[in-house]
Amino acid sequence: MIRLRLPYCASAYIVVALVSACLISPEAAARELRDYSQFTQFSPAAAQTLSPGTELTAGATVGQTSKPLLAALQQRFYSLEGRRPSPATPFASFRLAAAEDAAVQPSSNVWVAGSQTWLKDSAALVNYAGDQTGVTVGADHKFWPNLVLGVAVTHENLDISTYFNGGRLESNGTTVAPYVVWTIGGPFSFDATAGYTRADIDQTYAPALVVGGVHASTHSHRGMFAGNLNYTSFVDDWILGGKVGTLLVAERVGSFTDSAGFSYEHQTNTLGQLQVGPNVSRIASWGSYGVSAAYLYDYNHLETVSPPGGARPPIDRDGVQLTGNLNATVSKGVALNLTLSREFLRDNVHNTNVAAMLAISF
């Protein structure tokens, strides 16, 4: 999820700045512009509140948790963690087929995934809408019957219109993330990934105060870890399971000077999120289809606020994510996975994601 935050007193500063720009001296207007910018400048963050939240100033926050990468790896883990219950099970879903002959023969896989997320927050103070796209490529190898190691690379683009301040933000980043899937024994498995992201950030705001708006550019470094303990069981043609996991994100946004001449120090932000929920799938002759639910709780959320003690709207720390998935075996060794997910019960937030993955085993 991505969330923007603006202190409650921001509207007062906007009014003062607008009046000042017309009625007071250029020097005084510049001071008011700086005060205004304290509440309107923003930058993508590592944390998701979700998202991943960070603030360059006491202004709005746009957070990222490497969402395109996480969506792709969730699809990939789903295909690797299933266990074939018996030789009589039809060669159906890629989730099951990926484990075929695993005990006697290592396997290698390459895959590509695409993700599109539509983002919206209708809160009056932080009204925004936009989208995030990502393309991920990856490869993994089963080194032992119960252990898969792989690596994924994602390019992501975030493009948001911030209606509350007439602004716009665009961020382009690249993430590199190794991952592991370990079949512990019985119905249990564990998956984990750790990633590093570098992103370039461009932002524009306050067009009412400066012709063409105020512009600024900077960059960010983001670290991310996600780990899940999974349970998978088979009942006739049904796959029943669940997971409990955590997401940890930390991001450092570089210092910068905007086009109005104001300078801002670097900022560091973190997020810790608990994820727990069930999933159920039905095996079909062509593959499988199913749904999953996850309760999300942000148990750790730390933001740098400038000026210290600046007021802001309360953080809605929890929500529910529902996901539908479809897996199809295109041909032997080639599989297609499609997912549609939406997050609910976070105040004023409406986020929807679609993702597709094509995987080849050899």
Beta strands, then each sheet from edge to edge (+ up, - down):
strand 1: 44-45
strand 2: 62-63
strand 3: 108-121
strand 4: 128-144
strand 5: 147-162
strand 6: 167-185
strand 7: 188-205
strand 8: 214-235
strand 9: 238-253
strand 10: 256-257
strand 11: 263-264
strand 12: 267-283
strand 13: 287-302
strand 14: 318-331
strand 15: 334-344
strand 16: 351-361
sheet 1: 1+ 2+
sheet 2: 3+ 4- 5+ 6- 7+ 8- 9+ 12- 13+ 14- 15+ 16- 3+
sheet 3: 10+ 11-
end
